[in-house]
Amino acid sequence: MVKYSRQPAEPSKSAKCRADDLRVHYKNTYETARACRGLNLIKAIGYLERVLEHKSVIPFRRHTGGPGRHAMCKNVGHHNGRFPEKSVKHVIALLTNLKSNAEQKGLDVEKCQISHVVTQRAVNGRRRTYRAHGRISPYLSSNAHCEFHCTEQAERVERADKQQVRYTKKQFARSEERRVGKECRSRW
């Protein structure tokens, strides 16, 4: 049985998926999965498909040593970014699996939001490369584990017993000063 890093708070309203030992770079997969967190499930798949077409970019917020700057990163509120195609393809496959898991549970996929994302380093793949003078060096691959949870969002409900906002004397005085200050400025 696959072990998840945590269980959803409300299992009946959520779905999950996980893949172990993906043959993709851990750092690229970390940033790709992180970019999907908090998005609607269908919008996340669409976003990653736009990344494959180089119409959107994955912001690199943590592992910023190698990726260069892109003007497109202004759209995501950061300055470093890349188009990690292999990681994006694997994450799209995971999100498609998550979508089918949600449908299987009877959730409304339109309302599902990605609530939990975890990417972990897996055991390195070990190969060897042959060097000059008969030496051999390790040729490692940095693999990754990745898991997602999505939760069906309920409609927002207004609170019935909502009371009027109460201010302290200091807050009230500030609000009066602000109001009076705006009036004075408008006269001049």
Disulfide bonds with the S-S distance in Angstrom:
none
